[in-house]
Amino acid sequence: MNILFLCTANIQRSKTAEELFRAANIGHQYRSASLSAKYVKKANSTLCTEELLQ
């Protein structure tokens, strides 16, 4: 199963969730992304794309 965690900037919340879930269950693929292009530029993080959603 693929699971995508989303938050505004992809700096703390979604990345932390991704790491916690990955450590607890290695049977799935976890990713995290930002919903804000503004914060992605500031934090050099991952922006949510259609590819990630699929």
Residue frames as qw, qx, qy, qz and C-alpha x, y, z in Angstrom:
[[0.000, 0.891, 0.454, 0.000, 0.00, 0.00, 0.00],
 [0.389, 0.309, -0.019, 0.867, 1.22, 3.53, -0.77],
 [0.287, -0.814, -0.457, 0.213, 0.53, 6.20, 1.84],
 [0.345, 0.463, 0.030, 0.816, 1.12, 9.94, 1.32],
 [0.328, -0.669, -0.451, 0.491, 1.19, 12.36, 4.26],
 [0.256, 0.635, 0.244, 0.687, 0.39, 15.99, 3.44],
 [0.319, -0.723, -0.348, 0.504, 0.89, 19.22, 5.35],
 [0.201, 0.960, 0.078, -0.180, 1.49, 22.86, 4.53],
 [0.088, 0.878, -0.453, -0.125, 5.29, 22.93, 4.30],
 [0.960, 0.145, -0.222, 0.094, 6.54, 19.32, 4.48],
 [0.174, 0.679, -0.542, 0.464, 9.07, 20.33, 7.11],
 [0.196, -0.311, 0.770, -0.521, 7.89, 18.70, 10.34],
 [0.703, 0.025, 0.422, -0.571, 4.41, 17.16, 10.54],
 [0.890, 0.354, -0.090, -0.273, 4.24, 15.11, 7.36],
 [0.478, 0.550, -0.665, 0.166, 7.93, 14.14, 7.44],
 [0.271, -0.338, 0.752, -0.497, 7.60, 13.02, 11.07],
 [0.821, 0.115, 0.303, -0.469, 4.50, 10.97, 10.25],
 [0.771, 0.497, -0.379, -0.121, 6.30, 9.38, 7.31],
 [0.242, 0.503, -0.767, 0.315, 9.27, 8.39, 9.49],
 [0.475, -0.209, 0.652, -0.553, 7.11, 7.06, 12.35],
 [0.872, 0.228, 0.156, -0.404, 4.90, 4.95, 10.12],
 [0.662, 0.541, -0.518, -0.016, 7.86, 3.64, 8.12],
 [0.022, 0.444, -0.804, 0.395, 9.56, 2.53, 11.35],
 [0.593, -0.062, 0.578, -0.557, 6.39, 0.84, 12.62],
 [0.801, 0.324, 0.485, -0.139, 5.45, -1.02, 9.42],
 [0.163, -0.493, 0.601, 0.608, 7.92, -1.71, 6.64],
 [0.443, 0.293, 0.832, 0.160, 5.29, -3.43, 4.51],
 [0.313, 0.859, 0.403, -0.030, 4.06, -0.20, 2.95],
 [0.485, 0.263, 0.108, 0.827, 5.57, 2.71, 1.03],
 [0.191, -0.841, -0.375, 0.339, 5.36, 6.07, 2.76],
 [0.396, 0.344, 0.151, 0.838, 5.97, 9.54, 1.32],
 [0.129, -0.747, -0.414, 0.504, 5.30, 13.06, 2.49],
 [0.336, 0.390, 0.357, 0.779, 4.70, 16.30, 0.62],
 [0.028, -0.350, -0.272, 0.896, 3.74, 19.93, 0.93],
 [0.291, 0.709, 0.640, 0.056, 0.57, 21.58, -0.30],
 [0.023, 0.965, 0.061, -0.253, 2.23, 25.01, -0.59],
 [0.735, 0.493, 0.018, 0.465, 4.68, 25.90, -3.36],
 [0.054, -0.897, 0.188, -0.396, 5.65, 28.98, -1.33],
 [0.655, -0.636, 0.389, -0.123, 6.92, 26.91, 1.59],
 [0.946, 0.138, 0.179, 0.232, 8.57, 24.32, -0.65],
 [0.490, 0.730, -0.126, 0.460, 10.82, 27.06, -2.06],
 [0.278, -0.813, 0.336, -0.385, 11.70, 28.31, 1.43],
 [0.728, -0.452, 0.487, -0.169, 12.32, 24.87, 2.95],
 [0.297, 0.473, -0.778, -0.288, 13.58, 23.01, -0.13],
 [0.510, -0.001, 0.800, -0.315, 11.01, 20.29, 0.54],
 [0.127, 0.140, 0.888, 0.418, 8.71, 18.18, -1.65],
 [0.439, 0.164, 0.016, -0.884, 5.63, 19.63, -3.33],
 [0.602, 0.240, 0.728, -0.224, 2.59, 17.42, -3.80],
 [0.221, 0.332, -0.585, -0.706, 2.23, 16.39, -7.46],
 [0.833, 0.128, -0.102, -0.529, -0.23, 14.30, -9.42],
 [0.634, 0.308, -0.707, 0.058, 2.41, 11.54, -9.59],
 [0.020, 0.203, -0.782, 0.589, 2.60, 11.39, -5.80],
 [0.604, 0.017, 0.297, -0.739, -1.17, 11.27, -5.52],
 [0.849, 0.209, -0.349, -0.338, -1.32, 8.26, -7.81]]
